[in-house]
Amino acid sequence: MPMEPNDVIWGTLLTACRTHKNVEMAAYAAEQASKLTTQRSGIHVLLSNIYASAGKWVGVAKVRLQLKDKRIQKAP
């Protein structure tokens, strides 16, 4: 890639992971996006939804706990 990926690029990959049900890549993309931006709830919510769709409830709980610990709130 001729440029470094930013949080928008990682978020786009995360959305594609949801479409293609790739939970492992989604976790990686969310981790990378979180390193670049700390207060965007959408990344965490999307990852939580991906885990829920896959029936990975422990993953859902971890992501929701991270939101709470970092005091990140979803926009209404």
mmJSON file of the N, C-alpha and C atoms, coordinates in Angstrom:
{"data_MODEL":{"atom_site":{
"group_PDB":["ATOM","ATOM","ATOM","ATOM","ATOM","ATOM","ATOM","ATOM","ATOM","ATOM","ATOM","ATOM","ATOM","ATOM","ATOM","ATOM","ATOM","ATOM","ATOM","ATOM","ATOM","ATOM","ATOM","ATOM","ATOM","ATOM","ATOM","ATOM","ATOM","ATOM","ATOM","ATOM","ATOM","ATOM","ATOM","ATOM","ATOM","ATOM","ATOM","ATOM","ATOM","ATOM","ATOM","ATOM","ATOM","ATOM","ATOM","ATOM","ATOM","ATOM","ATOM","ATOM","ATOM","ATOM","ATOM","ATOM","ATOM","ATOM","ATOM","ATOM","ATOM","ATOM","ATOM","ATOM","ATOM","ATOM","ATOM","ATOM","ATOM","ATOM","ATOM","ATOM","ATOM","ATOM","ATOM","ATOM","ATOM","ATOM","ATOM","ATOM","ATOM","ATOM","ATOM","ATOM","ATOM","ATOM","ATOM","ATOM","ATOM","ATOM","ATOM","ATOM","ATOM","ATOM","ATOM","ATOM","ATOM","ATOM","ATOM","ATOM","ATOM","ATOM","ATOM","ATOM","ATOM","ATOM","ATOM","ATOM","ATOM","ATOM","ATOM","ATOM","ATOM","ATOM","ATOM","ATOM","ATOM","ATOM","ATOM","ATOM","ATOM","ATOM","ATOM","ATOM","ATOM","ATOM","ATOM","ATOM","ATOM","ATOM","ATOM","ATOM","ATOM","ATOM","ATOM","ATOM","ATOM","ATOM","ATOM","ATOM","ATOM","ATOM","ATOM","ATOM","ATOM","ATOM","ATOM","ATOM","ATOM","ATOM","ATOM","ATOM","ATOM","ATOM","ATOM","ATOM","ATOM","ATOM","ATOM","ATOM","ATOM","ATOM","ATOM","ATOM","ATOM","ATOM","ATOM","ATOM","ATOM","ATOM","ATOM","ATOM","ATOM","ATOM","ATOM","ATOM","ATOM","ATOM","ATOM","ATOM","ATOM","ATOM","ATOM","ATOM","ATOM","ATOM","ATOM","ATOM","ATOM","ATOM","ATOM","ATOM","ATOM","ATOM","ATOM","ATOM","ATOM","ATOM","ATOM","ATOM","ATOM","ATOM","ATOM","ATOM","ATOM","ATOM","ATOM","ATOM","ATOM","ATOM","ATOM","ATOM","ATOM","ATOM","ATOM","ATOM","ATOM","ATOM","ATOM","ATOM","ATOM","ATOM","ATOM","ATOM","ATOM","ATOM","ATOM","ATOM"],
"id":[1,2,3,4,5,6,7,8,9,10,11,12,13,14,15,16,17,18,19,20,21,22,23,24,25,26,27,28,29,30,31,32,33,34,35,36,37,38,39,40,41,42,43,44,45,46,47,48,49,50,51,52,53,54,55,56,57,58,59,60,61,62,63,64,65,66,67,68,69,70,71,72,73,74,75,76,77,78,79,80,81,82,83,84,85,86,87,88,89,90,91,92,93,94,95,96,97,98,99,100,101,102,103,104,105,106,107,108,109,110,111,112,113,114,115,116,117,118,119,120,121,122,123,124,125,126,127,128,129,130,131,132,133,134,135,136,137,138,139,140,141,142,143,144,145,146,147,148,149,150,151,152,153,154,155,156,157,158,159,160,161,162,163,164,165,166,167,168,169,170,171,172,173,174,175,176,177,178,179,180,181,182,183,184,185,186,187,188,189,190,191,192,193,194,195,196,197,198,199,200,201,202,203,204,205,206,207,208,209,210,211,212,213,214,215,216,217,218,219,220,221,222,223,224,225,226,227,228],
"type_symbol":["N","C","C","N","C","C","N","C","C","N","C","C","N","C","C","N","C","C","N","C","C","N","C","C","N","C","C","N","C","C","N","C","C","N","C","C","N","C","C","N","C","C","N","C","C","N","C","C","N","C","C","N","C","C","N","C","C","N","C","C","N","C","C","N","C","C","N","C","C","N","C","C","N","C","C","N","C","C","N","C","C","N","C","C","N","C","C","N","C","C","N","C","C","N","C","C","N","C","C","N","C","C","N","C","C","N","C","C","N","C","C","N","C","C","N","C","C","N","C","C","N","C","C","N","C","C","N","C","C","N","C","C","N","C","C","N","C","C","N","C","C","N","C","C","N","C","C","N","C","C","N","C","C","N","C","C","N","C","C","N","C","C","N","C","C","N","C","C","N","C","C","N","C","C","N","C","C","N","C","C","N","C","C","N","C","C","N","C","C","N","C","C","N","C","C","N","C","C","N","C","C","N","C","C","N","C","C","N","C","C","N","C","C","N","C","C","N","C","C","N","C","C","N","C","C","N","C","C"],
"label_atom_id":["N","CA","C","N","CA","C","N","CA","C","N","CA","C","N","CA","C","N","CA","C","N","CA","C","N","CA","C","N","CA","C","N","CA","C","N","CA","C","N","CA","C","N","CA","C","N","CA","C","N","CA","C","N","CA","C","N","CA","C","N","CA","C","N","CA","C","N","CA","C","N","CA","C","N","CA","C","N","CA","C","N","CA","C","N","CA","C","N","CA","C","N","CA","C","N","CA","C","N","CA","C","N","CA","C","N","CA","C","N","CA","C","N","CA","C","N","CA","C","N","CA","C","N","CA","C","N","CA","C","N","CA","C","N","CA","C","N","CA","C","N","CA","C","N","CA","C","N","CA","C","N","CA","C","N","CA","C","N","CA","C","N","CA","C","N","CA","C","N","CA","C","N","CA","C","N","CA","C","N","CA","C","N","CA","C","N","CA","C","N","CA","C","N","CA","C","N","CA","C","N","CA","C","N","CA","C","N","CA","C","N","CA","C","N","CA","C","N","CA","C","N","CA","C","N","CA","C","N","CA","C","N","CA","C","N","CA","C","N","CA","C","N","CA","C","N","CA","C","N","CA","C","N","CA","C","N","CA","C","N","CA","C","N","CA","C"],
"label_alt_id":[null,null,null,null,null,null,null,null,null,null,null,null,null,null,null,null,null,null,null,null,null,null,null,null,null,null,null,null,null,null,null,null,null,null,null,null,null,null,null,null,null,null,null,null,null,null,null,null,null,null,null,null,null,null,null,null,null,null,null,null,null,null,null,null,null,null,null,null,null,null,null,null,null,null,null,null,null,null,null,null,null,null,null,null,null,null,null,null,null,null,null,null,null,null,null,null,null,null,null,null,null,null,null,null,null,null,null,null,null,null,null,null,null,null,null,null,null,null,null,null,null,null,null,null,null,null,null,null,null,null,null,null,null,null,null,null,null,null,null,null,null,null,null,null,null,null,null,null,null,null,null,null,null,null,null,null,null,null,null,null,null,null,null,null,null,null,null,null,null,null,null,null,null,null,null,null,null,null,null,null,null,null,null,null,null,null,null,null,null,null,null,null,null,null,null,null,null,null,null,null,null,null,null,null,null,null,null,null,null,null,null,null,null,null,null,null,null,null,null,null,null,null,null,null,null,null,null,null],
"label_comp_id":["MET","MET","MET","PRO","PRO","PRO","MET","MET","MET","GLU","GLU","GLU","PRO","PRO","PRO","ASN","ASN","ASN","ASP","ASP","ASP","VAL","VAL","VAL","ILE","ILE","ILE","TRP","TRP","TRP","GLY","GLY","GLY","THR","THR","THR","LEU","LEU","LEU","LEU","LEU","LEU","THR","THR","THR","ALA","ALA","ALA","CYS","CYS","CYS","ARG","ARG","ARG","THR","THR","THR","HIS","HIS","HIS","LYS","LYS","LYS","ASN","ASN","ASN","VAL","VAL","VAL","GLU","GLU","GLU","MET","MET","MET","ALA","ALA","ALA","ALA","ALA","ALA","TYR","TYR","TYR","ALA","ALA","ALA","ALA","ALA","ALA","GLU","GLU","GLU","GLN","GLN","GLN","ALA","ALA","ALA","SER","SER","SER","LYS","LYS","LYS","LEU","LEU","LEU","THR","THR","THR","THR","THR","THR","GLN","GLN","GLN","ARG","ARG","ARG","SER","SER","SER","GLY","GLY","GLY","ILE","ILE","ILE","HIS","HIS","HIS","VAL","VAL","VAL","LEU","LEU","LEU","LEU","LEU","LEU","SER","SER","SER","ASN","ASN","ASN","ILE","ILE","ILE","TYR","TYR","TYR","ALA","ALA","ALA","SER","SER","SER","ALA","ALA","ALA","GLY","GLY","GLY","LYS","LYS","LYS","TRP","TRP","TRP","VAL","VAL","VAL","GLY","GLY","GLY","VAL","VAL","VAL","ALA","ALA","ALA","LYS","LYS","LYS","VAL","VAL","VAL","ARG","ARG","ARG","LEU","LEU","LEU","GLN","GLN","GLN","LEU","LEU","LEU","LYS","LYS","LYS","ASP","ASP","ASP","LYS","LYS","LYS","ARG","ARG","ARG","ILE","ILE","ILE","GLN","GLN","GLN","LYS","LYS","LYS","ALA","ALA","ALA","PRO","PRO","PRO"],
"label_asym_id":["A","A","A","A","A","A","A","A","A","A","A","A","A","A","A","A","A","A","A","A","A","A","A","A","A","A","A","A","A","A","A","A","A","A","A","A","A","A","A","A","A","A","A","A","A","A","A","A","A","A","A","A","A","A","A","A","A","A","A","A","A","A","A","A","A","A","A","A","A","A","A","A","A","A","A","A","A","A","A","A","A","A","A","A","A","A","A","A","A","A","A","A","A","A","A","A","A","A","A","A","A","A","A","A","A","A","A","A","A","A","A","A","A","A","A","A","A","A","A","A","A","A","A","A","A","A","A","A","A","A","A","A","A","A","A","A","A","A","A","A","A","A","A","A","A","A","A","A","A","A","A","A","A","A","A","A","A","A","A","A","A","A","A","A","A","A","A","A","A","A","A","A","A","A","A","A","A","A","A","A","A","A","A","A","A","A","A","A","A","A","A","A","A","A","A","A","A","A","A","A","A","A","A","A","A","A","A","A","A","A","A","A","A","A","A","A","A","A","A","A","A","A","A","A","A","A","A","A"],
"label_entity_id":["1","1","1","1","1","1","1","1","1","1","1","1","1","1","1","1","1","1","1","1","1","1","1","1","1","1","1","1","1","1","1","1","1","1","1","1","1","1","1","1","1","1","1","1","1","1","1","1","1","1","1","1","1","1","1","1","1","1","1","1","1","1","1","1","1","1","1","1","1","1","1","1","1","1","1","1","1","1","1","1","1","1","1","1","1","1","1","1","1","1","1","1","1","1","1","1","1","1","1","1","1","1","1","1","1","1","1","1","1","1","1","1","1","1","1","1","1","1","1","1","1","1","1","1","1","1","1","1","1","1","1","1","1","1","1","1","1","1","1","1","1","1","1","1","1","1","1","1","1","1","1","1","1","1","1","1","1","1","1","1","1","1","1","1","1","1","1","1","1","1","1","1","1","1","1","1","1","1","1","1","1","1","1","1","1","1","1","1","1","1","1","1","1","1","1","1","1","1","1","1","1","1","1","1","1","1","1","1","1","1","1","1","1","1","1","1","1","1","1","1","1","1","1","1","1","1","1","1"],
"label_seq_id":[1,1,1,2,2,2,3,3,3,4,4,4,5,5,5,6,6,6,7,7,7,8,8,8,9,9,9,10,10,10,11,11,11,12,12,12,13,13,13,14,14,14,15,15,15,16,16,16,17,17,17,18,18,18,19,19,19,20,20,20,21,21,21,22,22,22,23,23,23,24,24,24,25,25,25,26,26,26,27,27,27,28,28,28,29,29,29,30,30,30,31,31,31,32,32,32,33,33,33,34,34,34,35,35,35,36,36,36,37,37,37,38,38,38,39,39,39,40,40,40,41,41,41,42,42,42,43,43,43,44,44,44,45,45,45,46,46,46,47,47,47,48,48,48,49,49,49,50,50,50,51,51,51,52,52,52,53,53,53,54,54,54,55,55,55,56,56,56,57,57,57,58,58,58,59,59,59,60,60,60,61,61,61,62,62,62,63,63,63,64,64,64,65,65,65,66,66,66,67,67,67,68,68,68,69,69,69,70,70,70,71,71,71,72,72,72,73,73,73,74,74,74,75,75,75,76,76,76],
"pdbx_PDB_ins_code":[null,null,null,null,null,null,null,null,null,null,null,null,null,null,null,null,null,null,null,null,null,null,null,null,null,null,null,null,null,null,null,null,null,null,null,null,null,null,null,null,null,null,null,null,null,null,null,null,null,null,null,null,null,null,null,null,null,null,null,null,null,null,null,null,null,null,null,null,null,null,null,null,null,null,null,null,null,null,null,null,null,null,null,null,null,null,null,null,null,null,null,null,null,null,null,null,null,null,null,null,null,null,null,null,null,null,null,null,null,null,null,null,null,null,null,null,null,null,null,null,null,null,null,null,null,null,null,null,null,null,null,null,null,null,null,null,null,null,null,null,null,null,null,null,null,null,null,null,null,null,null,null,null,null,null,null,null,null,null,null,null,null,null,null,null,null,null,null,null,null,null,null,null,null,null,null,null,null,null,null,null,null,null,null,null,null,null,null,null,null,null,null,null,null,null,null,null,null,null,null,null,null,null,null,null,null,null,null,null,null,null,null,null,null,null,null,null,null,null,null,null,null,null,null,null,null,null,null],
"Cartn_x":[0.855,0.0,0.904,0.639,1.519,1.403,0.451,0.317,-0.034,0.193,-0.166,-1.684,-2.282,-3.734,-4.113,-5.216,-5.711,-6.936,-7.557,-8.69,-9.874,-10.025,-11.12,-10.899,-9.675,-9.363,-9.578,-9.117,-9.323,-10.817,-11.569,-13.012,-13.71,-13.234,-13.786,-13.514,-12.304,-11.978,-12.847,-13.076,-13.923,-15.34,-15.861,-17.188,-17.211,-16.157,-16.067,-16.008,-15.334,-15.258,-16.642,-17.472,-18.833,-19.598,-19.46,-20.149,-19.73,-18.434,-17.887,-17.716,-18.184,-18.171,-16.766,-15.804,-14.422,-14.108,-14.365,-14.247,-12.794,-11.874,-10.47,-9.902,-10.164,-9.68,-10.362,-11.632,-12.36,-11.704,-11.318,-10.662,-9.348,-8.601,-7.33,-7.563,-8.528,-8.822,-9.283,-10.12,-10.594,-9.442,-8.535,-7.372,-6.513,-6.276,-5.462,-6.16,-7.459,-8.207,-8.217,-8.326,-8.342,-7.019,-5.934,-4.627,-4.554,-5.305,-5.246,-6.268,-7.361,-8.384,-8.982,-9.032,-9.455,-10.911,-11.528,-12.862,-13.981,-13.715,-14.772,-15.494,-16.729,-17.488,-17.894,-18.01,-18.488,-17.652,-16.352,-15.453,-15.768,-15.929,-16.199,-17.581,-18.552,-19.919,-19.985,-19.329,-19.324,-18.647,-17.516,-16.838,-17.728,-18.392,-19.311,-20.425,-20.955,-22.007,-21.493,-20.255,-19.658,-19.52,-19.033,-18.928,-20.306,-21.31,-22.661,-23.21,-22.989,-23.46,-22.824,-21.583,-20.863,-21.133,-21.936,-22.231,-21.082,-20.165,-19.0,-19.309,-20.073,-20.587,-19.506,-18.447,-17.324,-16.676,-16.538,-15.993,-16.87,-18.181,-19.121,-18.914,-18.839,-18.671,-17.361,-16.284,-14.985,-15.03,-15.641,-15.714,-16.568,-17.695,-18.569,-17.871,-17.074,-16.317,-15.261,-14.619,-13.645,-14.312,-15.505,-16.24,-16.481,-16.882,-17.174,-15.901,-14.839,-13.578,-12.972,-13.075,-12.508,-13.467,-14.657,-15.698,-16.073,-16.182,-16.61,-18.104,-18.844,-20.289,-20.728,-21.745,-22.331,-23.092,-23.025,-23.839,-25.278,-26.238,-27.638,-28.112],
"Cartn_y":[-1.169,0.0,1.235,2.205,3.357,4.343,4.148,5.034,4.211,4.809,4.138,4.159,3.039,3.033,3.876,4.603,5.389,4.695,5.343,4.711,4.488,5.327,5.148,3.887,3.666,2.466,1.217,1.238,0.079,-0.132,0.965,0.848,0.248,0.603,0.033,-1.466,-1.859,-3.284,-4.004,-3.356,-3.938,-4.174,-3.224,-3.383,-4.539,-4.662,-5.782,-7.116,-7.125,-8.353,-8.771,-7.795,-8.123,-8.759,-8.178,-8.694,-10.124,-10.397,-11.711,-12.65,-12.205,-13.024,-13.508,-12.605,-12.921,-12.306,-13.066,-12.567,-12.265,-13.128,-12.938,-11.665,-11.444,-10.233,-9.0,-9.141,-8.024,-7.593,-8.558,-8.233,-7.498,-7.943,-7.299,-5.873,-5.706,-4.383,-3.423,-3.903,-3.056,-2.659,-3.59,-3.29,-2.2,-2.326,-1.334,0.029,0.043,1.302,1.95,1.139,1.666,2.31,1.837,2.446,3.864,4.105,5.397,6.396,5.905,6.779,6.095,6.794,6.149,6.405,7.417,7.796,7.502,6.743,6.404,5.142,5.306,4.156,3.208,3.706,2.888,1.649,1.775,0.638,-0.451,-0.054,-1.018,-1.646,-0.826,-1.335,-2.313,-1.975,-2.87,-4.193,-4.138,-5.376,-6.2,-5.544,-6.245,-6.93,-6.248,-6.832,-8.016,-7.93,-9.042,-10.256,-10.036,-11.137,-11.731,-10.877,-11.364,-12.2,-11.754,-12.507,-13.885,-13.977,-15.253,-16.086,-15.553,-16.278,-16.279,-15.336,-15.252,-14.238,-14.684,-13.783,-13.301,-14.063,-13.603,-12.39,-12.446,-11.313,-10.078,-10.27,-9.16,-8.519,-9.342,-8.826,-8.056,-8.565,-7.883,-6.513,-6.451,-5.179,-4.183,-4.634,-3.741,-3.257,-4.11,-3.709,-2.67,-2.836,-1.842,-0.485,-0.486,0.766,1.441,0.642,1.183,1.668,0.872,1.237,2.508,2.652,3.826,5.015,4.784,5.81,6.352,5.435,5.782,5.519,6.501,6.349,6.341,5.527,5.5,6.798,7.292,8.45,7.983,8.757,8.343,8.333],
"Cartn_z":[0.0,0.0,0.0,-0.881,-0.981,0.179,1.073,2.233,3.459,4.61,5.856,6.024,6.404,6.607,7.824,7.703,8.827,9.427,10.405,11.079,10.137,9.126,8.168,7.33,6.907,6.123,6.966,8.212,9.091,9.35,9.496,9.689,8.479,7.291,6.061,5.993,6.357,6.394,7.421,8.552,9.593,9.065,8.313,7.717,6.721,5.93,4.982,5.726,6.861,7.665,8.151,8.477,8.899,7.745,6.566,5.382,5.077,5.212,4.852,6.047,7.223,8.442,8.813,8.717,9.062,10.429,11.479,12.842,13.209,12.814,13.187,12.568,11.29,10.627,11.209,11.588,12.189,13.494,14.31,15.577,15.328,14.328,13.995,13.482,12.59,12.034,13.127,14.04,15.135,16.053,16.31,17.15,16.508,15.212,14.504,14.475,14.229,14.209,15.585,16.629,17.994,18.375,17.794,18.061,17.495,16.431,15.753,16.273,16.801,17.359,18.576,19.667,20.915,21.274,20.704,21.157,20.162,19.121,18.156,18.603,18.997,19.493,18.375,17.16,16.054,15.81,15.961,15.765,16.783,18.024,19.092,18.942,18.6,18.44,17.273,16.171,15.012,15.348,16.043,16.438,17.364,18.293,19.191,18.401,17.402,16.564,15.749,15.288,14.542,15.452,16.666,17.63,17.918,18.103,18.401,17.245,16.02,14.85,14.765,15.265,15.237,16.491,17.418,18.649,19.642,19.508,20.403,21.507,22.488,23.518,24.47,24.632,25.464,24.795,23.477,22.731,22.859,22.79,22.96,24.328,25.357,26.716,26.862,26.267,26.352,25.686,24.516,23.797,24.572,25.08,25.856,27.128,27.742,28.926,28.563,27.409,26.95,26.751,26.17,25.998,27.341,28.304,29.625,30.314,30.26,30.908,30.317,29.001,28.326,28.323,28.904,28.979,27.603,26.669,25.316,25.237,24.763,24.669,23.215,22.939,21.603,21.376,20.155,19.796,19.608,20.088,19.949,18.516],
"occupancy":[1.0,1.0,1.0,1.0,1.0,1.0,1.0,1.0,1.0,1.0,1.0,1.0,1.0,1.0,1.0,1.0,1.0,1.0,1.0,1.0,1.0,1.0,1.0,1.0,1.0,1.0,1.0,1.0,1.0,1.0,1.0,1.0,1.0,1.0,1.0,1.0,1.0,1.0,1.0,1.0,1.0,1.0,1.0,1.0,1.0,1.0,1.0,1.0,1.0,1.0,1.0,1.0,1.0,1.0,1.0,1.0,1.0,1.0,1.0,1.0,1.0,1.0,1.0,1.0,1.0,1.0,1.0,1.0,1.0,1.0,1.0,1.0,1.0,1.0,1.0,1.0,1.0,1.0,1.0,1.0,1.0,1.0,1.0,1.0,1.0,1.0,1.0,1.0,1.0,1.0,1.0,1.0,1.0,1.0,1.0,1.0,1.0,1.0,1.0,1.0,1.0,1.0,1.0,1.0,1.0,1.0,1.0,1.0,1.0,1.0,1.0,1.0,1.0,1.0,1.0,1.0,1.0,1.0,1.0,1.0,1.0,1.0,1.0,1.0,1.0,1.0,1.0,1.0,1.0,1.0,1.0,1.0,1.0,1.0,1.0,1.0,1.0,1.0,1.0,1.0,1.0,1.0,1.0,1.0,1.0,1.0,1.0,1.0,1.0,1.0,1.0,1.0,1.0,1.0,1.0,1.0,1.0,1.0,1.0,1.0,1.0,1.0,1.0,1.0,1.0,1.0,1.0,1.0,1.0,1.0,1.0,1.0,1.0,1.0,1.0,1.0,1.0,1.0,1.0,1.0,1.0,1.0,1.0,1.0,1.0,1.0,1.0,1.0,1.0,1.0,1.0,1.0,1.0,1.0,1.0,1.0,1.0,1.0,1.0,1.0,1.0,1.0,1.0,1.0,1.0,1.0,1.0,1.0,1.0,1.0,1.0,1.0,1.0,1.0,1.0,1.0,1.0,1.0,1.0,1.0,1.0,1.0,1.0,1.0,1.0,1.0,1.0,1.0],
"B_iso_or_equiv":[0.0,0.0,0.0,0.0,0.0,0.0,0.0,0.0,0.0,0.0,0.0,0.0,0.0,0.0,0.0,0.0,0.0,0.0,0.0,0.0,0.0,0.0,0.0,0.0,0.0,0.0,0.0,0.0,0.0,0.0,0.0,0.0,0.0,0.0,0.0,0.0,0.0,0.0,0.0,0.0,0.0,0.0,0.0,0.0,0.0,0.0,0.0,0.0,0.0,0.0,0.0,0.0,0.0,0.0,0.0,0.0,0.0,0.0,0.0,0.0,0.0,0.0,0.0,0.0,0.0,0.0,0.0,0.0,0.0,0.0,0.0,0.0,0.0,0.0,0.0,0.0,0.0,0.0,0.0,0.0,0.0,0.0,0.0,0.0,0.0,0.0,0.0,0.0,0.0,0.0,0.0,0.0,0.0,0.0,0.0,0.0,0.0,0.0,0.0,0.0,0.0,0.0,0.0,0.0,0.0,0.0,0.0,0.0,0.0,0.0,0.0,0.0,0.0,0.0,0.0,0.0,0.0,0.0,0.0,0.0,0.0,0.0,0.0,0.0,0.0,0.0,0.0,0.0,0.0,0.0,0.0,0.0,0.0,0.0,0.0,0.0,0.0,0.0,0.0,0.0,0.0,0.0,0.0,0.0,0.0,0.0,0.0,0.0,0.0,0.0,0.0,0.0,0.0,0.0,0.0,0.0,0.0,0.0,0.0,0.0,0.0,0.0,0.0,0.0,0.0,0.0,0.0,0.0,0.0,0.0,0.0,0.0,0.0,0.0,0.0,0.0,0.0,0.0,0.0,0.0,0.0,0.0,0.0,0.0,0.0,0.0,0.0,0.0,0.0,0.0,0.0,0.0,0.0,0.0,0.0,0.0,0.0,0.0,0.0,0.0,0.0,0.0,0.0,0.0,0.0,0.0,0.0,0.0,0.0,0.0,0.0,0.0,0.0,0.0,0.0,0.0,0.0,0.0,0.0,0.0,0.0,0.0,0.0,0.0,0.0,0.0,0.0,0.0],
"pdbx_formal_charge":[null,null,null,null,null,null,null,null,null,null,null,null,null,null,null,null,null,null,null,null,null,null,null,null,null,null,null,null,null,null,null,null,null,null,null,null,null,null,null,null,null,null,null,null,null,null,null,null,null,null,null,null,null,null,null,null,null,null,null,null,null,null,null,null,null,null,null,null,null,null,null,null,null,null,null,null,null,null,null,null,null,null,null,null,null,null,null,null,null,null,null,null,null,null,null,null,null,null,null,null,null,null,null,null,null,null,null,null,null,null,null,null,null,null,null,null,null,null,null,null,null,null,null,null,null,null,null,null,null,null,null,null,null,null,null,null,null,null,null,null,null,null,null,null,null,null,null,null,null,null,null,null,null,null,null,null,null,null,null,null,null,null,null,null,null,null,null,null,null,null,null,null,null,null,null,null,null,null,null,null,null,null,null,null,null,null,null,null,null,null,null,null,null,null,null,null,null,null,null,null,null,null,null,null,null,null,null,null,null,null,null,null,null,null,null,null,null,null,null,null,null,null,null,null,null,null,null,null],
"auth_seq_id":[1,1,1,2,2,2,3,3,3,4,4,4,5,5,5,6,6,6,7,7,7,8,8,8,9,9,9,10,10,10,11,11,11,12,12,12,13,13,13,14,14,14,15,15,15,16,16,16,17,17,17,18,18,18,19,19,19,20,20,20,21,21,21,22,22,22,23,23,23,24,24,24,25,25,25,26,26,26,27,27,27,28,28,28,29,29,29,30,30,30,31,31,31,32,32,32,33,33,33,34,34,34,35,35,35,36,36,36,37,37,37,38,38,38,39,39,39,40,40,40,41,41,41,42,42,42,43,43,43,44,44,44,45,45,45,46,46,46,47,47,47,48,48,48,49,49,49,50,50,50,51,51,51,52,52,52,53,53,53,54,54,54,55,55,55,56,56,56,57,57,57,58,58,58,59,59,59,60,60,60,61,61,61,62,62,62,63,63,63,64,64,64,65,65,65,66,66,66,67,67,67,68,68,68,69,69,69,70,70,70,71,71,71,72,72,72,73,73,73,74,74,74,75,75,75,76,76,76],
"auth_comp_id":["MET","MET","MET","PRO","PRO","PRO","MET","MET","MET","GLU","GLU","GLU","PRO","PRO","PRO","ASN","ASN","ASN","ASP","ASP","ASP","VAL","VAL","VAL","ILE","ILE","ILE","TRP","TRP","TRP","GLY","GLY","GLY","THR","THR","THR","LEU","LEU","LEU","LEU","LEU","LEU","THR","THR","THR","ALA","ALA","ALA","CYS","CYS","CYS","ARG","ARG","ARG","THR","THR","THR","HIS","HIS","HIS","LYS","LYS","LYS","ASN","ASN","ASN","VAL","VAL","VAL","GLU","GLU","GLU","MET","MET","MET","ALA","ALA","ALA","ALA","ALA","ALA","TYR","TYR","TYR","ALA","ALA","ALA","ALA","ALA","ALA","GLU","GLU","GLU","GLN","GLN","GLN","ALA","ALA","ALA","SER","SER","SER","LYS","LYS","LYS","LEU","LEU","LEU","THR","THR","THR","THR","THR","THR","GLN","GLN","GLN","ARG","ARG","ARG","SER","SER","SER","GLY","GLY","GLY","ILE","ILE","ILE","HIS","HIS","HIS","VAL","VAL","VAL","LEU","LEU","LEU","LEU","LEU","LEU","SER","SER","SER","ASN","ASN","ASN","ILE","ILE","ILE","TYR","TYR","TYR","ALA","ALA","ALA","SER","SER","SER","ALA","ALA","ALA","GLY","GLY","GLY","LYS","LYS","LYS","TRP","TRP","TRP","VAL","VAL","VAL","GLY","GLY","GLY","VAL","VAL","VAL","ALA","ALA","ALA","LYS","LYS","LYS","VAL","VAL","VAL","ARG","ARG","ARG","LEU","LEU","LEU","GLN","GLN","GLN","LEU","LEU","LEU","LYS","LYS","LYS","ASP","ASP","ASP","LYS","LYS","LYS","ARG","ARG","ARG","ILE","ILE","ILE","GLN","GLN","GLN","LYS","LYS","LYS","ALA","ALA","ALA","PRO","PRO","PRO"],
"auth_asym_id":["A","A","A","A","A","A","A","A","A","A","A","A","A","A","A","A","A","A","A","A","A","A","A","A","A","A","A","A","A","A","A","A","A","A","A","A","A","A","A","A","A","A","A","A","A","A","A","A","A","A","A","A","A","A","A","A","A","A","A","A","A","A","A","A","A","A","A","A","A","A","A","A","A","A","A","A","A","A","A","A","A","A","A","A","A","A","A","A","A","A","A","A","A","A","A","A","A","A","A","A","A","A","A","A","A","A","A","A","A","A","A","A","A","A","A","A","A","A","A","A","A","A","A","A","A","A","A","A","A","A","A","A","A","A","A","A","A","A","A","A","A","A","A","A","A","A","A","A","A","A","A","A","A","A","A","A","A","A","A","A","A","A","A","A","A","A","A","A","A","A","A","A","A","A","A","A","A","A","A","A","A","A","A","A","A","A","A","A","A","A","A","A","A","A","A","A","A","A","A","A","A","A","A","A","A","A","A","A","A","A","A","A","A","A","A","A","A","A","A","A","A","A","A","A","A","A","A","A"],
"auth_atom_id":["N","CA","C","N","CA","C","N","CA","C","N","CA","C","N","CA","C","N","CA","C","N","CA","C","N","CA","C","N","CA","C","N","CA","C","N","CA","C","N","CA","C","N","CA","C","N","CA","C","N","CA","C","N","CA","C","N","CA","C","N","CA","C","N","CA","C","N","CA","C","N","CA","C","N","CA","C","N","CA","C","N","CA","C","N","CA","C","N","CA","C","N","CA","C","N","CA","C","N","CA","C","N","CA","C","N","CA","C","N","CA","C","N","CA","C","N","CA","C","N","CA","C","N","CA","C","N","CA","C","N","CA","C","N","CA","C","N","CA","C","N","CA","C","N","CA","C","N","CA","C","N","CA","C","N","CA","C","N","CA","C","N","CA","C","N","CA","C","N","CA","C","N","CA","C","N","CA","C","N","CA","C","N","CA","C","N","CA","C","N","CA","C","N","CA","C","N","CA","C","N","CA","C","N","CA","C","N","CA","C","N","CA","C","N","CA","C","N","CA","C","N","CA","C","N","CA","C","N","CA","C","N","CA","C","N","CA","C","N","CA","C","N","CA","C","N","CA","C","N","CA","C","N","CA","C","N","CA","C","N","CA","C","N","CA","C"],
"pdbx_PDB_model_num":[1,1,1,1,1,1,1,1,1,1,1,1,1,1,1,1,1,1,1,1,1,1,1,1,1,1,1,1,1,1,1,1,1,1,1,1,1,1,1,1,1,1,1,1,1,1,1,1,1,1,1,1,1,1,1,1,1,1,1,1,1,1,1,1,1,1,1,1,1,1,1,1,1,1,1,1,1,1,1,1,1,1,1,1,1,1,1,1,1,1,1,1,1,1,1,1,1,1,1,1,1,1,1,1,1,1,1,1,1,1,1,1,1,1,1,1,1,1,1,1,1,1,1,1,1,1,1,1,1,1,1,1,1,1,1,1,1,1,1,1,1,1,1,1,1,1,1,1,1,1,1,1,1,1,1,1,1,1,1,1,1,1,1,1,1,1,1,1,1,1,1,1,1,1,1,1,1,1,1,1,1,1,1,1,1,1,1,1,1,1,1,1,1,1,1,1,1,1,1,1,1,1,1,1,1,1,1,1,1,1,1,1,1,1,1,1,1,1,1,1,1,1,1,1,1,1,1,1]
}}}
